[in-house]
Amino acid sequence: MENVTFDDITSAATLLDGVIRQTPTMSAGWIQKNYNVEARLKCENLQRAGSFKIRGAYNRIARLPEDQRKRGVVAASAGNHAQGVALAAQLLGIPSTVFMPHGAPIPKFEATRGYGADVHFHGTTIDEALVAAQEFADRTGAIFIHPFDHEHIVAGQGTIGLEILAQNPDVKTVAVCTGGGGLLAGAALAIKTLRPDIRIVGVQAEEAAAYPPSLAAGSPQKLAKMTTMADGIAVGRPGDIPFALIQQYVDDIITVSEDSLARALLLTLERSKLMAEPAGIAAVAAVLDNPDAFEGPVVATISGGNIDPQLLSRVLRTGLAAAGRFFTLQVRLPDVPGALAQLLLIISQTGSNVVQVSHTRIDPHLSAREVDVDIELETRGFDHRQAILKHLADSNFTVVDSF
């Protein structure tokens, strides 16, 4: 294992000049107004191929000697690294093969293939796809491009740290979405070398957080299972190279829930007009969860914006519920004409909008003359939800459940 140096990052920045976009840092005034911390968003969702991955992929592939280029490259990814490798290989005129886990988002598959890669599906996790990609490399001689555990990958990702400092000279805290650790390690090395006073925080999905137990053990540990919508950072074991840098340069690793990811995605889309994927919004979710833990100005990376529209619709619904703006009630009524109409009249008086109504008549908890009505409502927040419950109780309706 080779050490990554600050000079490697500056060399990568020179190589990437004219290849990548220097993505903007955007002020998030809505976070300061509502959460009392000055926050800015580093918009790698606006990067070529939709994420930061092109930085490391191009830096790695462009440094291959000619004899290795002729053998082609192979990678494994749920989508963003796949697109970064495919695009970098296309720009350099090198054939590429990519292994994706089954269930990888369709837009990421289509985009990867659109950049000229030969795409195969294997396993259900990135780790299983990595094994298949390594076997392909051993069998064919193709050069394996690891998504995070290589010094050139880490150095390429680290160029984002240089941009953050150049765009935000007054920054006090930087929060970085974290999976295998390449982005966090590179950014931390770049930032801490120039500004050791800045606090660096890595953020993981709590259902796929390999770094907290690994740091506690002092070495990379493999998770037994992962269940998260944030497929891009669902990595079961930290990389050896980024792990060593993160041990040295990162101040904290924190985790965020699935509800927090959904809420952050919704609010960022709504308030900042930025499309992010769940893996790419983890840093913003951490700031929204506990703004007092981040000294401002804080820069939060939006590391990717490649999201399946079907997943987006589900995540937005979850985000609406987590933000108190989507409310489901189960109300028990007498099964007689007019009962539902009376219930809907009372709900209309609260100013909420009915999205859907369904009935349950066959249930061991119901008598023959009762019916449970499930009503989905659009609401204005948690105070509005409580007002609806109070109005129903005052009108003598029995609310069996609400969520």
MIDRENVO-188448 format. One record per atom (N, C-alpha, C, CB): x, y, z. Coordinates in steps of 0.02 Angstrom, whole numbers, plus 50000, padded with zeros to 5 digits. Glycine has a CB too. Example, Ala and Ser with C-alpha at 12.3 -4.5 7.8 and 13.67 -1.06 7.14 Angstrom:
# MIDRENVO-188448
506604971650390/506154977550390/506604983550390/505654977650452/506424988850354/506844994750357/506455000250394/507044997050286/
This chain:
# MIDRENVO-188448
500434994050000/500005000050000/500445006250000/499525000050062/500325010649952/500715016849948/500345022449984/500835018649875/500735027050012/500445032850045/500235038049993/500945036050094/499685041450008/499455046949966/499715053349998/498675047049959/499995057849957/500265064149982/499875070049955/501015064749964/499975075749986/499665081849962/499895083449891/499825087750009/500535082049876/500785083149808/500415078849757/501535081749805/500205072849777/499805068649731/499145072049713/499675061749763/498855075549762/498225078949749/498315084949703/497905081149816/498835088849715/498955094549671/499135092249600/499525098949699/499485086549595/499635083749529/498995081549494/500125077849536/498545078549533/497895076449505/497505082449481/497495072549556/497525087949519/497165093949499/497415096549432/497235099349553/498065096249421/498355098449357/498115093949300/499125098449361/498125087349313/497915082549263/497175083349245/498045075449287/496765084949294/496045085349285/495815092149257/495695084049351/496265096949255/496085103549230/495855103049157/496685108449236/495245105349144/494965104849078/494585098549065/495495105549028/494625093749112/494255087449105/493625087549148/494695081449125/493705089549211/493135089849256/492865097049259/493325087349326/492285097749289/492025104349304/492245106249375/491245104449298/492435112449384/492515114949452/491815116949475/493015121149455/491495112349510/490795113249529/490715118949579/490515106849557/490135122249578/490045128049622/489905126049694/489475132349596/490045130649739/489795130349807/489225135349812/490365131849860/488635132849831/488045137149834/487835138349906/487465133949795/487645144549921/487395146149987/486715142949997/487355153849996/486595140350057/485945137450075/485645141750129/486025129950099/485365147450108/485075152150156/484505149350197/484845158250121/484155144450167/483595141350203/483835137350264/483205136850157/484445134650260/484715131150318/484885136050373/485335126950299/485205141650354/485375146650405/484745149450437/485785152250373/484235150850398/483615153750424/483255149050471/483155155650367/483215142650452/482815137850491/483205133850542/482475133150444/483865133350533/484265129150577/484835133050611/484555123250538/484885139450597/485345143950632/486085141950625/485165144050705/486265139550566/486975138350551/487085140350478/487185130850565/487625144050465/487775145950396/488035139850359/488295151750394/487675137950306/487845131850269/487905133250195/487325126450282/488375129750164/488475130150092/488515123050064/489115134250075/488325122250001/488285115649970/488785115249914/487575114349944/489245110349918/489725109049864/489395104249815/490405106049893/489235106749755/488765103449711/489085098749661/488375108649673/489325093049686/489605087949641/489055084149604/490045083149680/488435085349621/487885082649580/487875086049511/487215083649615/488215091649505/488265095149441/488915093449403/488235102649453/489295088749430/489915086549398/489765082349336/490355082449448/490255081649292/490175077249234/490005070149258/490815077149191/489535066949226/489285060249244/488905060349310/489855055349248/488765066349337/488315066849394/488585065549462/487775062449383/489245064849470/489525063849537/490275065249536/489395056549562/490575065049595/491285066449604/491735061049574/491445067349677/491455055349556/491855049449539/492315050349479/491405043749526/492145054749433/492575055849374/493255058449395/492235060849326/493295061949452/493935064549476/494435058949486/493835068549542/494255054149526/494715048649541/494805043949482/494475044749600/494255042449446/494305037749391/494775040249336/493605036449362/494705046549318/495135049149265/495855049449289/494895056149243/495965051649351/496645052049377/496985045249377/496645054949448/496605040049392/496885033249393/497015030649322/496405028449429/496515031249278/496575028149213/497075031949168/495895027949179/497095038549174/497545042449133/498275041049148/497415049749142/498415038249207/499105036849226/499325029749208/499185037949301/498895025849177/499085019149156/499585019549098/498465015049135/500105015349099/500555015149042/500205012148981/501195011049060/500485013248923/500165011348860/500015003848856/500595013448800/500464999648881/500354992448876/499754990348918/500974988648898/499624993748974/499044992149016/498404995048986/499154994749086/498445000748955/497855003748923/497564999048870/498025010448891/497994995548834/497764991148781/497354985348808/498364988448741/497464983548871/497094977948901/496404979948926/497494975048958/496264986448926/495614988848949/495584989249024/495064984348924/495034991949049/494934992649121/494274989349141/494945000149142/494234987549205/493624984449232/493494987449301/493694976649236/492854988349317/492664991449381/492034988049407/492564999049374/491884989349470/491264987049501/490954992949537/491384981149550/490294993749529/489974999749557/489224998949553/490195006049521/488875002349602/488155002949598/487945008149547/487865004549666/488415011949522/488235016649469/488685022649460/487575019149483/488865026249513/489245032549503/489965031249483/489225036649567/490305026549517/490985024849497/490975021649428/491315019949548/490455017749414/490375014749348/490365020149294/489735010549344/489975025349305/489925030649255/490585034549251/489355035449273/490905035649308/491545039149308/492075035349269/491785040349378/492115028749280/492595024649244/492435024349170/492615017449274/491795023249154/491595022749084/491745029249046/490855021049078/491585034949077/491715041349045/492455042549037/491385047049083/492845041349091/493565042349087/493875037949033/493895040849155/493675031649031/493935027048980/493755029348910/493685019948993/493135031748902/492925034248836/493345040248815/492175036148838/493465044948862/493855050848846/494575048948827/493865055548906/494825043548856/495515041448843/495565036148789/495825038948908/494995033948761/495015029048707/495185022048730/495495031148655/494955020148790/495125013748821/494475009748830/495495014648888/494455003248812/493854999248824/493734998148898/493904992448788/493094997948918/492934997148989/492394991948999/492725003849020/492444988349054/491934983449075/491744985149147/492204976049070/491094984749162/490854986649228/490394981149255/490474993449227/490494979249318/490054974649353/489634978649402/490454968949389/488974977649397/488504981049442/488134975749483/488014985449403/487954977249546/487524972649583/486824972749554/487494974549657/486474967049558/485784966849537/485384971949578/485484959649546/484944975449544/484554980649578/484864987549572/484474978949650/485424988149539/485724994749527/485224999149489/486394994249488/485195005549504/484705009849471/484755009749395/484785017049496/484185009349362/484175008849289/484515014849255/483455008249265/484385021049279/484725026649245/485485026249249/484495033249276/485745023549304/486475022849311/486735017449262/486675021049384/486355012049256/486535006849208/486535009649137/486055000849213/485995013049119/485935015749052/486485020849037/485245018849042/486625025249085/487145030249075/487825027049067/487155035149134/487975021949108/488615018449103/488705015249035/488675013149159/488185011849012/488205008848946/488255014248892/487575004448935/487925019948904/487965025448856/488655028248848/487495030848877/489075027648900/489765029948895/490215024648863/490035031748963/489915019148840/490295014148802/490525008048841/490875017348773/490335007448904/490555001748944/490154995448928/490505003349018/490464989748935/490124983248932/489914981549003/490604977548902/489264981349017/488994980849085/488744973849099/488424985949096/488944971149158/488714964649181/488424965549251/489284959349181/487934961349269/487654961449336/487894955449375/486874961549334/488084956549439/488314951049481/488194952749554/489064949649469/487884948049591/487784948849663/487264954149679/488434950749696/487194955449743/486694960249767/487014966149803/486204956949813/487664966249812/488014971749845/488624973749804/488224969749917/488884979649819/489504981949787/490074977049801/489694988949810/490094974449862/490644969949880/490644963649838/490594968149954/490044960949823/490004955049780/490194956749708/489294952049783/489984962549685/490174964649617/490934965749612/489804971149598/491234968149666/491964969149667/492334962549657/492174972349733/492094957249688/492404950649681/492384948549608/492064945449725/491794949349576/491724947449506/492174951549461/490994948249484/492234958049475/492664962349435/493394960249441/492574969649455/493604958549503/494294956449513/494434949849478/494444955849588/493954945349480/494024938949444/494094940049369/493434934249459/493694944849342/493734946549271/494424949249254/493184951649252/494684953549298/495354956349287/495884950849286/495514961649341/495824946249334/496314940749337/496284936349275/496194936549401/495674935449249/495564930849193/495764933949126/494834928849190/495654940549118/495744943749053/496364948249049/495134947649036/496614950249106/497174955049106/496954962249107/497594953849046/496294963549107/496044970449113/496284973449179/495274970649107/496374979949180/496614983349240/496014985049284/497014989849222/496044982549345/495494983649392/495534990649421/495514978349449/494984994449415/494955001249441/494515001149503/494675006249387/494835001049561/494455000649624/494085007249636/494934999149683/493485006949664/493105013149674/493395017849726/492405011549692/493795015249773/494045019749825/494725017849853/493555020149880/494945011549845/495545009249880/496155009149834/495415002249907/496335015049809/496945015849768/497185022949777/496815014049692/497835023849778/498105030549792/497915035649738/498865030249798/497885033649676/497695038349623/496955040249627/497845035449554/496535035449648/495815036949658/495745042049715/495415030449674/496065040649771/496015045149829/496285052149812/496405042249889/496835052349776/497125058849757/496645062649711/497805057849723/496355059249664/495875062549620/495275065249657/495645057749566/495005061149702/494435063649742/494645069449787/494145057949785/495265069449808/495505074749852/495505081649821/496185073149875/495465082049755/495455088649722/494835092649742/495475087849646/494315089149765/493725092849788/493895097049849/493145087949805/494365094649891/494575098449949/494905105049930/495045094349991/495315104849878/495635111049854/495115116049831/496125109549797/494605113649796/494075118049772/493665120949829/493605114349724/493515116849879/493135119349936/493505125049970/493005113549986/494155124249980/494545129550013/494585135849970/495255127150029/494675134949904/494725140749860/494075144549857/494935138449790/493515140949860/492855144149855/492595146649922/492365139349825/492865143949977/492615145650044/493185146750092/492145140050070/493575152050084/494155153150128/493975153950201/494535159150105/493335155450217/493135156450286/492815150250317/492655162150290/492835144550282/492485138550306/492775136250373/492535132950253/492335133850416/492555131250482/492455123650487/492155134650538/491945120950451/491795113850455/491625111350385/491205112550504/491865105350369/491705102150305/491405095350320/492335101550258/490805093950293/490465087550302/490455083950235/489745088450329/490655077550236/490765073750174/490385067150177/491515072450163/489995065750124/489655059350117/490185053850112/489175059250055/490065048250146/490595043150153/490335036150143/490925043750221/490665032450099/490535025350090/491175021550103/490275023850018/491555019950050/492195016750060/492725021350087/492435013849995/492635027950077/493075032750109/493535036550063/493465029450158/493525035249998/493995038649953/493895046149951/493915035849884/493275048349946/493135055549944/493325058850010/492395056849928/493115055950065/493265058750130/494015059050143/492915054650185/494365053550127/495085053350140/495455058550100/495355046350124/495305058950035/495645063749993/495495070950012/495465062649921/494855072350024/494665079150044/494975081150110/493895079750049/494985076450158/495275077950223/496025079250218/495155072150271/496375075250179/497095076350170/497235083250139/497395070850126/496855084950088/496965091450055/496815097250102/496525092049993/496255096750136/496035102350179/496475103050240/495315101450199/496615097450274/497005097850336/497735099850323/496995091050371/497995098150264/498685100250248/498735107850245/498905097150181/498235110950215/498245118250207/497925121850267/497885120250144/497415118750297/497045122050351/496885116950406/496395125250324/497375115350449/497255110350501/496725112450551/497895108850537/496525118750552/496025121150599/495315119250578/496075128650606/495225117350516/494545115650492/494345108750517/494515116050415/493735108250542/493475101850566/493185097950507/492935102850621/493385091550501/493155087250447/492715081750477/493765084050409/492105081050449/491625076250473/491415071650416/491005079750505/491485065250425/491215060450377/490525058350398/491675054350371/490085057250349/489385055550363/489205049150326/488905061250344/488955044250363/488735037950334/487995036650348/489165032150361/487685032650305/487005030150319/487065025250377/486685026750256/486635026050428/486725021850488/486615014450474/486245024150542/486255012750420/486145005750403/486705002950360/485485005050367/487215006950346/487795004650307/488415008350329/487675005650231/488535008350394/489075012450423/489645007950447/488815016650482/490125006850404/490695002550421/491245006250458/490974999450359/491265012850453/491825016550484/491805016850560/491845023450457/491235018050592/491255018250666/491535011950698/490555019450692/491305005850680/491604999950711/492324998850689/491194993850694/492495000850628/493174999950604/493665004450641/493215001250529/493465010750651/493895015350688/493965013150761/493615022450685/493415010550788/493455008150858/493925002150864/492755006250883/493934997950812/494364991950814/495084993550793/494074986650769/495174999250759/495845001050737/496044998150669/496344998850787/495574994950636/495714992050570/495044991150533/496094985250576/495054990750466/494424989950429/494054983550448/494564989950355/493424984250463/492994978650482/492424978150431/492714979550554/492214971950418/491684970750369/491014970250404/491824964350329/490514973950379/489834973550406/489504966950386/489414979450382/489094964350431/488744958050417/488184959150366/488464955050481/487864965050369/487324966450322/487244974050315/486654963250346/486914976050262/486764983150249/486074983650219/487304986350201/485694988650241/485024989850214/484914997450212/484464986250256/485015000350154/484925007550148/484735009550078/485575011250169/484355014950072/484205017750006/484815021049975/483635022850012/485325022450015/485925025949991/486405020949961/486255029850049/486225018149903/486625012849874/487345014949859/486295010349811/487445021249842/488115023549824/488615023649880/488065030349796/488375023649943/488845023350000/488735017050042/488765029550044/488405012150012/488295005750047/488895001250034/487635002250023/489435002450071/490054998750064/490184995050129/490655003650047/490264988450124/490304984350184/490964984550221/490164977450166/491494986650188/492154986850220/492544992850195/492554980350206/492814996950240/493225002650218/493845000450180/493435006850279/494075004650135/494695003150100/495305004350146/494755007450038/495825000450135/496425001150177/496755007950170/496924995550160/496815010350107/497145016750095/496745022550125/497255017850020/496085023150109/495715028650140/495655027950216/495025029050110/495615021850241/495545020950313/496135024150351/495495013550331/496735022950326/497325025750360/497315033350361/497975023350326/497105036350306/497055043650303/496505046350347/496945045950231/495945042850348/495375045050389/495555044550463/494745040850374/495905039350483/496155038950552/496555045150570/496575032650561/496955047550524/497425052950538/497105059850532/498005052550491/496665060850485/496455067650468/495725069350483/496575068850397/495295064450494/494585065850502/494415066450576/494155060350469/494035071450593/493875072850663/493305068550690/493705080150672/492795067450649/492205063650672/491885059850615/491685068350705/491585054250631/491145050650586/490465050250619/491415043450568/489935052450586/489265052050614/488815048450564/488995059050631/488235046250587/487775042650544/487095046050543/487695035350568/486725044750489/486065047650480/485565042150462/486065053250426/484945043150482/484425038050470/484155038550399/483855038850521/483755033550381/483425033650315/482935039450311/483055026950303/482565040750365/482105046450365/482475052950356/481695046550430/483055053550388/483445059750381/483695060750310/484045059550429/483905055250278/484115055750208/483535058150164/484375048950184/482945055150175/482365056950134/482165064250145/481775052350150/482175066350208/481975073250223/482475078150193/481925074350300/483115076650198/483625081150170/483575081550094/484325078850189/483435075850062/483355075849990/482765080249969/483265068649964/482215079350004/481615083349989/481745090849998/481025081250034/482025092750055/482125099850069/482635103050023/482335100750141/483155099350005/483665102049960/483375103049890/484285097449958/482975098249868/482645099049803/482165104949805/482265092549784/481795105549859/481275110649864/481565117649874/480805108949921/482065118149917/482325124749936/482915127049893/482525124750008/483365122449877/483955124349838/483895122649764/484565121049866/483345119149746/483225117149676/483795112749650/483155123349631/484055108349694/484595103849676/484365096749683/485215105149719/484475092749631/484295085649633/484895081649660/484095083049562/484775077849712/485295073649741/485035066549746/485525076249810/485485061849752/485305054949767/485395053849842/485735049849725/485095048549870/485155047549942/485875047349967/484805041249962/486305043849930/487015043449951/487345050349949/487395038649906/487115054549903/487435061049895/487185066449941/487335063249827/486665064949980/486365070050023/486515068850097/485605070250013/486925063750113/487045061950183/487335067650223/487505055950186/487795071350194/488115076850232/487605082250249/488685079850191/487165083850202/486645088750217/486175086150271/486235090450152/486005079750268/485575076750319/485875077450388/485445069350303/486525076550394/486855077150459/486795084250486/487595075150454/486875089150443/486815096150466/486105097550489/487015100950409/485605095150452/484905096250471/484725092650535/484445094050414/485015086750545/484875082850606/485115086350669/485205075950601/485705089150666/486015092050727/486435098150708/486435086750764/486115103650690/486485109550667/486965112350720/486015114950646/486815111350784/487245113850837/487935110450837/486915113050904/487975104650804/488605100850803/489085103350749/488475093550793/488865108250709/489265110650653/489385118150659/488925109050585/490015120050671/490175127150673/490165129850602/490865128350707/489825135350592/489785138250525/490335143450513/489115141450515/490475144850451/490155141850392/490345134450385/490355145750329/489845130350369/489955123250356/489825121950282/489505118850401/490265118250251/490165116150182/489975108750183/490795117350138/489405107150155/489175100150150/489215098050077/488455099350178/489525092450065/489565089949996/488905086849975/490145084749989/488685088549915/488165084549881/488555080449830/487585089049848/488695074249847/489205070449809/488935067349745/489485065149852/488275066949737/488005064049676/487275065649666/488105056549676/487065065649603/486365067349588/486025062349543/486335074049557/486305056349537/486025051249492/485515046949529/486585046949462/484875048449522/484365044849558/483835042149510/484035049349611/483635035949520/483105032849482/482455036549496/483045025249499/482075038649445/481445042149458/480955038249501/481115043749393/480955031649495/480505027649537/480725028049611/480505020349514/481385027649623/481625028349691/481495035449716/482385026749695/481575040349672/481455047249691/480735048149717/481575051949633/480245045249683/479555046049705/479445043049774/479075042849655/479775037249787/479705034049853/480055038149907/479975026949852/480655040649890/481035044449939/480685051049955/481745045949912/480405054249905/480045060549918/479445059349963/479825063749852/479105053849953/478535052349997/478765051250069/478165045949971/479315047650076/479595046650143/479825053350173/480195041750141/480125057450130/480355064050154/479775068450175/480745067550100/479225068250139/478635072050158/478375069850226/478075071350105/478355063250237/478135060750302/478625062850357/478075053050300/479275062350343/479775064050394/479755071550411/480475062150370/479535075550362/479485082850373/478805084850400/479635086550309/478365080050414/477705081550441/477215083950389/477755086550495/477345082550326/476915085250273/476525079850236/477335089150225/476575073750260/476175068350234/475945064350294/476585063850182/475305063250300/475015060750362/474505055350345/474685066450404/474575049550377/474085044150367/473715042950432/474435037650343/473055043050428/472625041850486/472215035450476/472155047850498/472125031850529/471635026350528/471095028050579/471985019350545/470495029050553/469935031350594/469395025950593/469645038150568/469135024250652/468605019150658/467915022650656/468685014850723/467495020350609/466835023350599/466285018150605/466795026850531/465675020350622/465105015850614/464985014750540/464475018850648/464845008550520/464765006950449/464045008450427/464934999450436/463915015050423/463255017450404/463325022950352/462855019950466/462805024050311/462845029450261/462965036250294/462195029650220/463405040250265/463535046950289/464115047650337/462935049550320/464355041950366/464895042450415/465535044950384/465015035550447/465705042450325/466315044650291/466255051950270/466455040250231/465675053850245/465575060850224/465675065650282/464875061650194/465425063650341/465505067950400/466245068450420/465095065150459/466605062850416/467315062950431/467695067550383/467605055750428/467555066950319/467905071050270/467735078450279/467725068850199/467125079950299/466935086850312/467345089750369/466195087350329/467435085850424/467825088150481/468555089250460/467785083050539/468825084550420/469525085250397/469605091350353/469755078850359/469115092650310/469155098550266/469195104950306/468555098750219/468895105050365/468915111050407/469605112550435/468415110350464/470055107650432/470735108650457/471205111350404/471015102050484/470975111750341/471385114350287/471885109450259/471755120250311/471785102950272/472225097850243/471905094950180/472375092250295/472325092250137/472085089550074/472095081950076/472515092050015/471535078850057/471475071550057/471785068849992/470735069250064/472265064250000/472595061249942/472265054649923/473335060049957/472095050649974/471825044049960/471415041650020/472375039049943/470895037650005/470465034750057/470375027350042/469775038450061/470435023150092/470305015950084/469955013350146/470965012050071/469575007750137/469175004850191/469424997950209/468435004550170/469374996250274/469494989450298/468874987250337/470144989050343/468534982150311/467934979650345/468034972950378/467354979250296/468534969050355/468654962350382/469274962550425/468724957150325/469164962650490/469714962950539/469444960350605/469984970250546/469824956150640/469574953350703/469434958550757/470074948350730/469734964650749/469624969950798/468984973950784/470214974550800/468674972650727/468074976450708/467444972350722/468114978350634/466934975950743/466274972750748/465954972850680/465824976350801/465384969450674/465044969050610/464784975750587/464464964150615/464724980650631/464454987150614/464994992650614/463904989050662/465624990650609/466174995450609/466594994750546/466604994650672/466945000150529/467405000150473/468005004650491/467055002550408/468595002450474/469195006750481/469325010150415/469815002550504/469415016650417/469545020650358/470255023450362/469035026450350/470675021750313/471355024450308/471335030450262/471865019050282/471565036150287/471555042350249/472265045150245/471075047450281/472505046250184/473145049450174/473035056850160/473545046050115/473405061050198/473305068250195/473955071850179/473015070850261/473895077450144/474445082150138/474365087450193/474465085550067/474895088450232/474855093150288/475425098150285/474875089250356/475395103150328/475885108550326/476455107750377/475535115050339/476455102250413/476975101250463/476695097850525/477305107850482/477135096850575/476935093150634/476405096750675/477535091650677/476435103350679/475915107050716/475235106150683/476095114550719/475225106150617/474595105050581/474325098050594/474695106150505/474775093150595/474555086250610/474235085850678/475155081450605/474545089050728/474265088850795/473585092350798/474745092050846/473515097650760/472875101250758/472325096850727/472945107750718/472505092950677/472025088350646/471795083150697/472325084950583/472275080250733/472095075150783/471645078150837/472725072250815/471795084150859/471385087450911/470675088750885/471705093950934/470625091050822/469975092650794/469555086350787/470055096050725/469865080750769/469505074450764/469275072050832/469935069150730/469715072650882/469525070650950/468955074950977/470135071050997/468995081450964/468455085950987/467795084450953/468655093250974/467835081450893/467225079750856/467015072550868/467335080950780/467325069250919/467135062550941/467295057050890/466405062450958/467815057950850/468035052650806/468605048750841/468285055550737/468605042150829/469115037750859/469675036550810/468795030950881/470275039350825/470855038250783/471225032150810/471325044650783/471245026850770/471555020550791/472305020950785/471295014650749/472545024250733/473275024750721/473405030850679/473555018250686/474015033350684/474225038950641/474975038550633/474025045850672/475205040050572/475915039850558/476075043950496/476165032650550/
